[in-house]
Amino acid sequence: MLVGLSETEAEGGAGSGLSSVDLVLDLVELLAAQPRPRGVSDIARDLSISKARAHRHLRALVQRGYVRQDPETERYEIGVKLLALGEAVRDRFDILTAMRPEMTRLREATGQAVTASALVEGQVTVLEMLQGRTLVEFGIRPGARLQFHASAHGLIALAFGPPTLLDQVLSAPRETFTPATVTGADALRAEVERVRRQGWATAQDQVLTGVNALAAPVFDHRGVWQGALAIVGASQFIPAQPAEDQIADVVRGAEEASRRLGWRARAA
């Protein structure tokens, strides 16, 4: 039986059933993107459906553990079962398993937040984040999509990922987030080439003024790029030209993660 599928919808045939599935997925995605619980009226308005229909499907999700309702406010938020499923899926990413020990080591060594990314459905996607030991916490979450041209993870993907990736990015509009965002085709090509030569990337002020990241690539046993490992922090701690020990820490972490995937460094 489909979750949230009423008798009336079941009698309506396959089209109604698919519509119900779409609505359930819309509900889950909407709640997952919210920073706080939402009321049924707000949810119904956002999805342009009736309050009764929203309530019916939400109750089905609550019964299955995918959504939680606060007993005092009666507002809804994502349930622990969905979190458990997400953790189970994330564990299937070999790259994440390979990077986790290095993420912990990097956080302890640098004190900065640490992020891991991979190319998921054609987009650079954050797989996991560990907050640093600084006063400032970053709101980026697993599943967040990063811009190729305006993030250290994205620049690593352009420099070491699929050869056609850069042309795809250059052929599409590139959003300007701050005055420092690199959007010009020639400037972006030059930056990607520089990243490829040095083996690491930064993205100071590219999306948010005062924030920088330092990323390095992770490869598998074939030498094929699989993702990136990065530290993220305020520009005062990670300058445009990072300290040599910061670069060494991040590059070494990425290399160790690569070795767990079977990568072997080429002889000089």
C-alpha positions as CSV (number, residue, x, y, z in Angstrom):
1,M,0.0,0.0,0.0
2,L,1.3,3.5,-0.9
3,V,2.0,5.7,2.1
4,G,-0.8,8.3,2.4
5,L,-2.9,6.7,-0.3
6,S,-6.6,7.1,0.6
7,E,-9.4,4.8,-0.6
8,T,-10.7,7.5,-2.8
9,E,-7.3,8.0,-4.5
10,A,-6.8,4.2,-4.8
11,E,-10.1,4.0,-6.7
12,G,-9.0,6.7,-9.0
13,G,-6.4,4.6,-10.7
14,A,-2.7,4.8,-11.4
15,G,-2.7,8.5,-12.0
16,S,-4.1,9.3,-8.6
17,G,-1.6,6.9,-6.9
18,L,1.3,8.6,-8.6
19,S,0.0,12.0,-7.6
20,S,-0.2,10.8,-4.0
21,V,3.4,9.5,-4.1
22,D,4.5,12.9,-5.5
23,L,2.8,14.7,-2.7
24,V,4.4,12.5,-0.1
25,L,7.8,13.2,-1.5
26,D,7.0,16.9,-1.7
27,L,6.0,16.9,1.9
28,V,9.2,15.2,3.0
29,E,11.4,17.5,0.9
30,L,9.6,20.6,2.2
31,L,10.0,19.6,5.9
32,A,13.6,18.5,5.4
33,A,14.5,22.0,4.1
34,Q,12.9,23.8,7.0
35,P,14.9,25.1,10.0
36,R,12.0,24.6,12.4
37,P,8.7,22.7,12.6
38,R,5.8,23.9,10.4
39,G,2.1,24.0,10.9
40,V,-0.3,22.1,8.6
41,S,-1.8,25.4,7.3
42,D,1.6,26.7,6.3
43,I,2.5,23.4,4.7
44,A,-0.8,23.2,2.7
45,R,-0.3,26.8,1.5
46,D,3.3,26.1,0.4
47,L,2.3,23.0,-1.6
48,S,-1.0,24.6,-2.9
49,I,-3.1,21.8,-1.5
50,S,-6.1,21.7,0.9
51,K,-5.4,21.6,4.6
52,A,-7.3,18.3,4.8
53,R,-5.2,16.6,2.2
54,A,-2.0,17.9,3.8
55,H,-3.1,16.6,7.2
56,R,-4.1,13.2,5.8
57,H,-0.7,12.6,4.2
58,L,1.2,14.0,7.2
59,R,-0.6,11.7,9.5
60,A,0.4,8.7,7.4
61,L,4.0,9.9,7.5
62,V,3.8,10.3,11.3
63,Q,2.5,6.8,11.7
64,R,5.4,5.4,9.7
65,G,8.0,7.5,11.6
66,Y,9.1,9.6,8.7
67,V,7.6,12.8,10.2
68,R,7.2,13.9,13.8
69,Q,4.5,16.0,15.3
70,D,5.2,18.1,18.3
71,P,2.4,17.2,20.8
72,E,2.3,20.8,22.2
73,T,2.5,23.0,19.1
74,E,1.1,20.3,16.7
75,R,3.7,21.4,14.2
76,Y,5.5,18.9,12.0
77,E,9.1,18.2,11.3
78,I,11.3,15.4,9.9
79,G,11.2,12.2,11.9
80,V,14.1,10.1,13.2
81,K,13.3,7.2,10.8
82,L,14.2,9.4,7.8
83,L,17.4,10.3,9.5
84,A,18.2,6.6,10.0
85,L,17.5,5.9,6.3
86,G,19.8,8.8,5.3
87,E,22.6,7.5,7.5
88,A,22.2,4.0,5.9
89,V,22.4,5.4,2.4
90,R,25.3,7.6,3.2
91,D,27.2,4.6,4.6
92,R,27.0,3.1,1.1
93,F,29.2,5.9,-0.3
94,D,32.7,4.3,-0.1
95,I,34.2,7.7,-0.5
96,L,32.5,8.9,2.7
97,T,33.7,5.9,4.6
98,A,37.2,6.6,3.4
99,M,37.1,10.3,4.3
100,R,35.5,10.1,7.7
101,P,38.7,9.3,9.7
102,E,40.6,12.1,7.9
103,M,37.7,14.5,8.6
104,T,38.1,13.9,12.3
105,R,41.8,14.3,12.1
106,L,41.6,17.5,10.2
107,R,39.2,19.0,12.6
108,E,41.5,18.2,15.5
109,A,44.6,19.5,13.7
110,T,43.2,22.7,12.3
111,G,40.2,23.5,14.6
112,Q,38.2,24.4,11.5
113,A,35.0,22.9,10.2
114,V,35.5,20.0,7.7
115,T,33.4,19.1,4.7
116,A,33.4,16.1,2.3
117,S,31.9,16.3,-1.1
118,A,31.3,14.2,-4.2
119,L,29.6,14.5,-7.6
120,V,26.0,13.4,-7.2
121,E,23.6,13.6,-10.1
122,G,26.0,16.0,-11.9
123,Q,26.3,18.4,-9.0
124,V,28.9,18.9,-6.3
125,T,27.1,17.7,-3.1
126,V,28.1,17.9,0.5
127,L,28.2,14.4,1.9
128,E,29.1,15.3,5.5
129,M,30.2,18.2,7.7
130,L,32.0,18.3,11.0
131,Q,31.7,21.6,12.9
132,G,35.0,23.1,14.0
133,R,36.2,24.3,17.4
134,T,35.6,27.9,16.6
135,L,32.9,30.3,17.9
136,V,31.3,30.4,14.5
137,E,29.3,27.4,13.2
138,F,28.4,27.0,9.5
139,G,24.9,26.1,8.4
140,I,25.8,24.0,5.4
141,R,24.2,20.5,5.6
142,P,24.7,17.2,4.0
143,G,22.9,17.2,0.7
144,A,23.7,20.9,0.0
145,R,24.7,21.6,-3.6
146,L,27.7,23.8,-4.2
147,Q,28.4,26.0,-7.1
148,F,31.2,24.8,-9.4
149,H,32.6,28.2,-10.0
150,A,32.2,29.6,-6.5
151,S,33.4,26.9,-4.1
152,A,36.7,25.2,-3.3
153,H,34.9,21.8,-3.7
154,G,33.5,22.9,-7.1
155,L,36.9,24.1,-8.4
156,I,38.4,20.8,-7.4
157,A,35.7,19.0,-9.4
158,L,36.4,21.2,-12.4
159,A,40.1,20.6,-12.2
160,F,40.2,16.9,-11.6
161,G,36.7,15.6,-12.5
162,P,35.1,14.7,-15.8
163,P,36.8,16.5,-18.7
164,T,33.5,17.8,-20.0
165,L,32.5,19.4,-16.7
166,L,34.2,22.7,-17.3
167,D,32.7,23.2,-20.7
168,Q,29.2,22.5,-19.2
169,V,29.8,25.1,-16.5
170,L,31.1,27.7,-18.9
171,S,28.1,27.2,-21.2
172,A,25.6,27.9,-18.4
173,P,24.9,31.2,-16.5
174,R,27.1,31.7,-13.5
175,E,25.7,33.5,-10.5
176,T,27.5,36.3,-8.8
177,F,27.3,36.1,-5.0
178,T,29.8,38.8,-4.0
179,P,32.1,41.2,-5.8
180,A,34.8,38.6,-5.5
181,T,32.9,35.8,-7.3
182,V,34.8,34.6,-10.4
183,T,32.3,34.4,-13.2
184,G,34.3,35.3,-16.4
185,A,35.1,32.4,-18.6
186,D,38.8,33.2,-19.1
187,A,39.3,33.9,-15.3
188,L,37.5,30.7,-14.4
189,R,39.6,28.6,-16.9
190,A,42.8,30.2,-15.4
191,E,41.7,29.5,-11.9
192,V,40.9,25.8,-12.7
193,E,44.3,25.4,-14.4
194,R,46.0,26.9,-11.3
195,V,44.1,24.4,-9.1
196,R,45.1,21.5,-11.3
197,R,48.8,22.5,-11.1
198,Q,49.0,23.1,-7.3
199,G,46.7,20.2,-6.3
200,W,44.4,22.2,-4.0
201,A,41.8,25.0,-4.2
202,T,40.5,28.0,-2.1
203,A,37.4,30.1,-2.6
204,Q,37.8,33.2,-0.4
205,D,34.7,35.5,-0.4
206,Q,33.3,33.7,-3.4
207,V,29.9,33.0,-1.9
208,L,30.0,34.8,1.5
209,T,32.4,37.7,2.3
210,G,34.8,36.7,5.1
211,V,34.6,32.9,4.5
212,N,37.1,30.7,2.8
213,A,37.6,27.0,2.2
214,L,40.7,24.9,1.4
215,A,40.0,21.7,-0.5
216,A,42.0,18.8,-2.0
217,P,40.9,16.0,-4.4
218,V,40.3,12.3,-3.5
219,F,40.9,9.6,-6.1
220,D,40.1,5.9,-6.3
221,H,42.2,2.9,-7.2
222,R,42.1,3.9,-10.9
223,G,43.3,7.4,-10.2
224,V,39.8,8.7,-11.0
225,W,38.6,11.7,-9.0
226,Q,35.8,10.8,-6.6
227,G,35.4,13.8,-4.4
228,A,37.1,16.4,-2.2
229,L,38.0,17.0,1.4
230,A,38.1,20.6,2.8
231,I,38.4,22.8,5.8
232,V,36.0,25.8,6.0
233,G,36.4,28.8,8.2
234,A,36.7,32.6,8.5
235,S,39.2,34.2,6.2
236,Q,41.3,35.3,9.2
237,F,42.0,31.6,9.9
238,I,42.1,30.4,6.3
239,P,43.5,33.2,4.1
240,A,43.5,33.3,0.3
241,Q,47.1,31.9,0.5
242,P,46.7,29.4,3.3
243,A,49.6,28.6,5.6
244,E,51.9,25.8,4.5
245,D,50.8,23.5,7.4
246,Q,47.1,24.0,6.5
247,I,47.8,23.0,2.9
248,A,49.9,20.0,4.0
249,D,47.1,18.9,6.4
250,V,44.3,19.0,3.8
251,V,46.4,17.5,1.0
252,R,47.6,14.7,3.3
253,G,44.1,14.0,4.5
254,A,42.8,13.7,0.9
255,E,45.7,11.4,0.0
256,E,45.0,9.2,3.0
257,A,41.4,9.0,2.0
258,S,42.5,8.1,-1.5
259,R,44.7,5.3,-0.3
260,R,41.7,3.8,1.5
261,L,40.0,3.7,-1.9
262,G,43.1,1.9,-3.4
263,W,44.9,4.9,-4.9
264,R,48.6,4.8,-5.1
265,A,50.8,7.8,-5.7
266,R,52.7,7.8,-8.9
267,A,56.5,7.6,-8.6
268,A,58.2,10.9,-9.3
